[in-house]
Amino acid sequence: MNDLRQTRVNLAGLTLVLLAIGSVMIYSASAVYALENLGEASYYLKRHLLYMLIGFGTAFFMMSFDYSRLRKMAKPLLLFSVVMLVL
């Protein structure tokens, strides 16, 4: 059980490092453009951080969600996904 916990900790740490690197890359790639066109250099960084928070919230919700309940909703979710892909 200790190995599984260590793997989860390593995976979470690696994910956070990749998110941090991605945030720095987004800021460095878009700061000048955002400042010139939008008047705020951190516009895209703030937007990215907001989406990250939404993703973290969704991830924590899904971690506590009983996956067996998804079996009942599998076909409607699949149909919804196909419709969204077509749009």
C-alpha positions as CSV (number, residue, x, y, z in Angstrom):
1,M,0.0,0.0,0.0
2,N,2.9,2.3,0.6
3,D,4.1,2.0,-3.0
4,L,0.6,3.0,-4.3
5,R,0.6,6.1,-2.0
6,Q,4.1,7.0,-3.2
7,T,3.0,6.6,-6.8
8,R,0.0,8.9,-6.2
9,V,2.2,11.5,-4.5
10,N,4.7,11.4,-7.4
11,L,2.0,11.6,-10.0
12,A,0.4,14.6,-8.2
13,G,3.7,16.3,-7.9
14,L,4.6,15.8,-11.5
15,T,1.2,17.1,-12.5
16,L,1.7,20.3,-10.5
17,V,5.1,20.8,-12.0
18,L,3.7,20.4,-15.5
19,L,0.9,22.8,-14.7
20,A,3.4,25.4,-13.4
21,I,5.6,25.1,-16.4
22,G,2.6,25.4,-18.7
23,S,1.4,28.5,-16.9
24,V,4.8,30.1,-17.2
25,M,4.8,29.3,-20.9
26,I,1.4,30.7,-21.4
27,Y,2.3,33.9,-19.7
28,S,5.6,34.3,-21.5
29,A,4.0,33.6,-24.9
30,S,1.0,35.9,-24.5
31,A,2.1,38.8,-22.2
32,V,3.2,41.2,-24.9
33,Y,0.2,40.4,-27.2
34,A,-2.2,40.8,-24.3
35,L,-0.6,44.1,-23.2
36,E,-0.7,45.6,-26.6
37,N,-4.2,44.5,-27.6
38,L,-6.0,44.1,-24.3
39,G,-4.1,46.5,-22.0
40,E,-3.4,43.8,-19.4
41,A,-0.4,41.6,-19.7
42,S,-1.7,38.8,-17.5
43,Y,-5.1,38.5,-19.2
44,Y,-4.4,35.0,-20.6
45,L,-2.6,33.8,-17.5
46,K,-5.6,34.7,-15.3
47,R,-7.9,33.0,-17.8
48,H,-5.7,29.9,-17.7
49,L,-5.6,29.9,-13.9
50,L,-9.4,30.1,-13.8
51,Y,-9.7,27.1,-16.1
52,M,-7.2,25.3,-13.9
53,L,-9.3,26.0,-10.8
54,I,-12.4,24.7,-12.6
55,G,-10.5,21.6,-13.6
56,F,-9.3,21.0,-10.0
57,G,-12.8,21.4,-8.7
58,T,-14.1,18.9,-11.3
59,A,-11.3,16.5,-10.5
60,F,-12.0,16.6,-6.7
61,F,-15.7,16.1,-7.3
62,M,-15.1,13.1,-9.6
63,M,-12.7,11.6,-7.0
64,S,-15.6,11.6,-4.5
65,F,-18.2,10.5,-7.0
66,D,-19.5,6.9,-7.1
67,Y,-18.5,5.7,-10.5
68,S,-21.1,2.9,-10.5
69,R,-23.7,5.6,-10.9
70,L,-22.2,6.6,-14.3
71,R,-23.2,3.2,-15.7
72,K,-26.8,4.3,-15.7
73,M,-25.9,7.5,-17.5
74,A,-23.5,6.0,-20.0
75,K,-25.7,6.0,-23.1
76,P,-27.1,9.6,-22.6
77,L,-23.6,10.9,-22.0
78,L,-22.3,9.1,-25.1
79,L,-25.1,10.6,-27.2
80,F,-24.4,14.0,-25.7
81,S,-20.7,13.7,-26.5
82,V,-21.4,12.7,-30.1
83,V,-23.8,15.6,-30.6
84,M,-21.2,18.0,-29.1
85,L,-18.5,16.6,-31.5
86,V,-20.7,17.2,-34.5
87,L,-21.4,20.8,-33.5
